[in-house]
Amino acid sequence: RPVLELILNCLPRRARLHLAPLDAIETPLALRRGAAEGAPSARLIIWRAEELLPEALFPFSNGFPNEIEVRLGQVLNRIEGVVRLHQANDRGVPLFLSTLALPGNLSNPLFAAQHRSGLFSALGRVNQKIYSVATDNSGVYVLDLAAWAAGEGKPHASPALDFMAREPLSASGQMGFAHFVARCLRPLIAPSRKALAVDLDHALWGGVLGEDGGAGPQLGP
C-alpha cells in the first residue's frame, strides 16, 4: 500500500485509493454503483506471476505439462472476463492491465525456457493476451510492468522483503515503480493544460497600453 500511495502523490490531483483482492477482483468489477456514487478516475490491475500463475513456478508439482496448460487457459479466460466486466459497468473509466514480469527467483531458469508450457512461454502468452485485449477494447491500456522490470534489472527486486513482508520491490524499485506507474496514469486521468492566462499591463510590459498609447509601454527589464 505505501507504494500505491506514493503513486497517487505523484499525480497532480487529489486522489483516493481503493484496494481489492486479486483472487476476487471480479466482485467489485461486477457491482453496479448507485447514482450518488462517482466513477473512479482509473482502474489498475497489477498481476504477479507468483499469484496469478503460481503453478508455472513449480511445474513438476502441478502436473506438467497438461495441468499447466489447463491452468494457463483458465488465466487467459479470466483476463478476458475481467475486461468484459469492466466494459459492462465502467466503460468510460480507463482500465490498466499490467503485464507479468519474470519472478526474481527461479529454481530452474534453463528448464523454464525449454518447453511451450514452461514458465517463460506461459508468461509470454499471458502478456500477449493482455496486449490483445488492450488492442481490441477501447479504454483498456497496457501497463508494461514486464518491460519496466527488464529495464530496471535485478536491483528493482528484493527476495528478502518478498519473503518476510510480501513486498517484492527493493527501496529503489519502489521509487522507480511509483514514478513509472504515475507517468502511465497521468496523461489519462489528469487534465492537460492548454492555455496560460496572464495579465498584460504592468506584467508583460511596463505601463498601461490603453492610457499610454502604442509607444508608451516599456519592454525589457
C-alpha positions in Angstrom: 0.0 0.0 0.0 2.8 2.6 0.7 4.0 2.2 -2.9 0.5 2.8 -4.2 0.1 5.9 -2.0 3.4 7.2 -3.4 1.9 6.8 -6.9 -1.1 8.9 -6.0 1.2 11.6 -4.6 3.0 11.8 -7.9 -0.3 12.7 -9.7 -1.3 16.4 -9.9 -4.7 15.8 -8.4 -6.4 14.7 -5.1 -7.0 11.0 -5.4 -8.2 8.2 -3.2 -7.1 4.6 -3.2 -9.5 1.7 -3.2 -7.9 -1.8 -3.0 -9.5 -5.1 -4.0 -8.0 -8.6 -3.5 -6.6 -10.2 -6.7 -8.2 -13.5 -6.0 -11.7 -11.9 -6.1 -11.1 -8.9 -8.4 -14.2 -9.8 -10.3 -16.5 -9.0 -7.4 -16.0 -5.2 -7.3 -16.0 -5.1 -11.1 -19.4 -6.7 -11.2 -21.0 -4.4 -8.7 -23.1 -1.6 -10.1 -22.8 1.7 -8.4 -25.7 3.8 -7.3 -26.5 7.2 -8.9 -24.8 9.0 -5.9 -21.5 7.1 -6.3 -19.0 8.6 -8.6 -17.0 6.6 -11.1 -13.3 6.0 -10.3 -10.8 8.0 -12.3 -9.0 4.9 -13.3 -8.8 1.2 -12.5 -5.4 -0.5 -12.3 -4.9 -4.3 -12.1 -1.4 -5.4 -11.2 -0.7 -9.0 -11.6 2.2 -11.1 -10.3 3.2 -14.4 -11.8 3.6 -15.8 -8.2 -0.1 -15.1 -7.5 -1.8 -15.3 -10.9 0.0 -18.4 -12.2 2.0 -20.0 -9.3 1.7 -23.5 -10.8 4.1 -22.5 -13.5 6.9 -21.8 -11.0 6.7 -25.4 -9.7 5.7 -27.3 -12.8 6.6 -30.8 -11.7 4.5 -30.4 -8.6 1.5 -29.3 -10.7 1.0 -31.9 -13.4 3.4 -30.5 -16.0 2.7 -30.1 -18.9 -1.0 -30.9 -19.2 -2.3 -29.4 -16.0 -0.2 -26.3 -16.6 -1.8 -25.9 -20.0 -5.3 -26.2 -18.3 -4.4 -23.6 -15.7 -2.9 -21.3 -18.3 -6.2 -21.4 -20.3 -8.1 -20.5 -17.2 -5.9 -17.5 -16.6 -6.3 -16.3 -20.2 -10.1 -16.7 -20.0 -10.0 -14.8 -16.7 -8.3 -11.8 -18.3 -11.0 -11.7 -20.9 -13.7 -11.9 -18.3 -12.2 -9.1 -16.2 -12.2 -6.8 -19.3 -15.8 -7.8 -20.1 -17.0 -6.9 -16.6 -15.2 -3.6 -16.6 -16.6 -2.7 -20.0 -20.1 -3.6 -19.0 -20.2 -1.5 -15.8 -17.4 1.2 -16.2 -16.8 1.6 -19.9 -15.8 5.2 -19.6 -13.1 4.5 -16.9 -9.6 3.8 -18.1 -8.5 0.2 -17.3 -4.8 -0.5 -16.9 -3.7 -4.2 -17.0 -0.1 -4.9 -16.1 2.0 -7.4 -17.9 3.7 -10.2 -15.9 7.3 -9.7 -15.1 9.7 -12.6 -14.6 9.9 -13.6 -11.0 13.1 -12.6 -9.2 14.0 -16.1 -8.1 13.7 -19.1 -10.4 14.6 -22.6 -9.3 15.4 -23.8 -12.9 15.6 -20.9 -15.4 17.1 -23.2 -18.0 14.2 -25.6 -18.0 11.7 -22.6 -17.9 12.9 -21.7 -21.4 12.8 -25.2 -23.0 9.1 -26.0 -23.3 6.0 -24.3 -24.6 4.3 -25.0 -21.2 7.4 -23.7 -19.3 7.3 -20.5 -17.3 8.9 -18.2 -19.9 6.4 -19.3 -22.6 3.5 -19.2 -20.2 4.2 -15.6 -19.2 4.7 -14.6 -22.8 1.3 -16.0 -23.7 -0.4 -14.2 -20.8 1.3 -10.9 -21.8 0.3 -11.4 -25.4 -3.3 -11.8 -24.2 -3.1 -8.6 -22.3 -1.8 -6.8 -25.4 -4.6 -8.3 -27.5 -7.4 -7.2 -25.2 -6.0 -3.7 -25.0 -5.9 -3.6 -28.8 -9.4 -4.9 -29.2 -11.1 -2.8 -26.4 -11.3 0.9 -26.3 -10.3 2.3 -22.9 -8.1 -0.6 -22.0 -4.4 0.1 -21.7 -1.2 -1.9 -21.0 0.9 -1.1 -18.0 4.0 -2.9 -19.2 5.5 -4.0 -16.0 7.5 -6.7 -17.7 9.3 -4.1 -19.8 9.9 -1.8 -16.8 11.3 -4.7 -14.7 13.6 -5.8 -17.5 14.9 -2.3 -17.9 15.5 -1.8 -14.2 17.3 -5.2 -13.8 17.8 -7.2 -10.7 18.2 -4.3 -8.3 14.5 -3.5 -8.5 13.6 -6.7 -6.7 14.1 -7.8 -3.1 13.7 -11.5 -2.5 14.2 -11.0 1.3 11.5 -8.3 1.5 9.2 -10.5 -0.5 9.8 -13.5 1.8 9.4 -11.5 5.0 6.7 -8.9 4.1 5.3 -9.9 0.7 6.9 -6.7 -0.7 8.7 -7.8 -3.9 10.4 -4.5 -4.6 13.5 -3.0 -3.1 13.6 0.6 -1.9 14.9 1.9 -5.2 12.5 -0.4 -7.0 9.5 1.0 -5.1 10.5 4.6 -6.1 11.1 3.6 -9.7 7.8 1.6 -9.9 5.8 4.5 -8.4 7.2 7.0 -10.9 6.7 4.6 -13.8 3.0 4.0 -13.0 2.4 7.7 -12.4 3.8 8.5 -15.8 1.5 6.0 -17.4 -1.6 7.2 -15.5 -1.1 10.9 -15.6 -2.0 11.6 -19.3 -5.4 9.9 -18.9 -6.6 11.0 -15.5 -5.0 14.4 -15.1 -6.3 17.3 -17.2 -3.8 18.7 -19.6 -3.0 22.4 -19.5 -3.7 24.0 -22.9 -3.7 27.7 -22.0 -1.8 30.1 -19.7 -3.6 33.3 -18.7 -1.5 36.2 -17.6 -2.1 39.9 -17.1 -0.7 42.3 -19.7 -0.3 45.8 -18.3 2.5 46.0 -15.7 3.1 42.3 -16.3 4.2 41.6 -19.9 5.2 45.2 -20.3 5.6 48.3 -18.2 2.7 50.8 -18.2 -0.9 50.8 -19.3 -1.4 50.3 -23.0 -4.9 51.9 -23.0 -3.6 55.1 -21.3 0.0 55.4 -22.7 -0.7 54.5 -26.3 1.3 52.3 -28.5 4.6 54.0 -27.8 4.1 54.2 -24.0 4.6 50.6 -22.7 8.2 49.8 -21.7 9.6 46.4 -22.8 12.5 44.7 -21.3 14.0 44.6 -17.7 
